[in-house]
């Protein structure tokens, strides 16, 4: 997801997306360990999406108080 798309989401939607991304990352890491994994780029993409989501949540926290 792009940063613009993430900024347009509500806090609840961001939290849901963050949870889903973390679960997917966990599943992909397990699959990569077993060798049944063909999309190595997806791991990096998910880590970046998680970082973007956390950054936006922190920004919202700091501006609200």
C-alpha positions as semicolon CSV with decimal commas, in nm:
position;residue;x (nm);y (nm);z (nm)
1;X;0,000;0,000;0,000
2;X;0,110;0,351;-0,064
3;X;0,151;0,606;0,211
4;X;-0,137;0,811;0,069
5;X;-0,374;0,516;0,089
6;X;-0,270;0,448;0,446
7;X;-0,315;0,810;0,553
8;X;-0,672;0,806;0,420
9;X;-0,764;0,511;0,642
10;X;-0,909;0,550;0,988
11;X;-0,714;0,439;1,294
12;X;-0,929;0,128;1,331
13;X;-0,870;0,033;0,967
14;X;-0,497;0,087;1,011
15;X;-0,493;-0,138;1,315
16;X;-0,679;-0,409;1,123
17;X;-0,441;-0,379;0,828
18;X;-0,145;-0,394;1,064
19;X;-0,273;-0,710;1,230
20;X;-0,340;-0,874;0,894
21;X;0,005;-0,780;0,762
22;X;0,175;-0,919;1,072
23;X;-0,016;-1,246;1,040
24;X;0,068;-1,275;0,672
25;X;0,435;-1,202;0,743
26;X;0,437;-1,476;1,006
27;X;0,282;-1,725;0,763
28;X;0,526;-1,633;0,488
29;X;0,823;-1,672;0,721
30;X;0,705;-2,020;0,812
31;X;0,662;-2,112;0,446
32;X;1,006;-1,976;0,360
33;X;1,161;-2,201;0,622
34;X;0,999;-2,510;0,470
35;X;1,107;-2,417;0,118
36;X;0,752;-2,387;-0,023
37;X;0,788;-2,019;-0,093
38;X;0,832;-1,847;-0,427
39;X;0,773;-1,478;-0,347
40;X;1,074;-1,361;-0,153
41;X;1,001;-0,997;-0,241
42;X;0,672;-1,019;-0,050
43;X;0,855;-1,044;0,286
44;X;1,030;-0,712;0,231
45;X;0,709;-0,552;0,103
46;X;0,516;-0,661;0,413
47;X;0,786;-0,535;0,650
48;X;0,772;-0,194;0,481
49;X;0,391;-0,185;0,494
50;X;0,404;-0,264;0,866
51;X;0,660;0,011;0,924
52;X;0,449;0,262;0,729
53;X;0,138;0,174;0,927
54;X;0,321;0,204;1,258
55;X;0,467;0,540;1,154
56;X;0,125;0,681;1,072
57;X;-0,022;0,549;1,398
58;X;0,263;0,709;1,596
59;X;0,214;1,039;1,413
60;X;-0,156;1,035;1,501
61;X;-0,076;0,955;1,862
62;X;0,169;1,242;1,893
63;X;-0,067;1,495;1,736
64;X;-0,367;1,399;1,950
65;X;-0,191;1,419;2,272
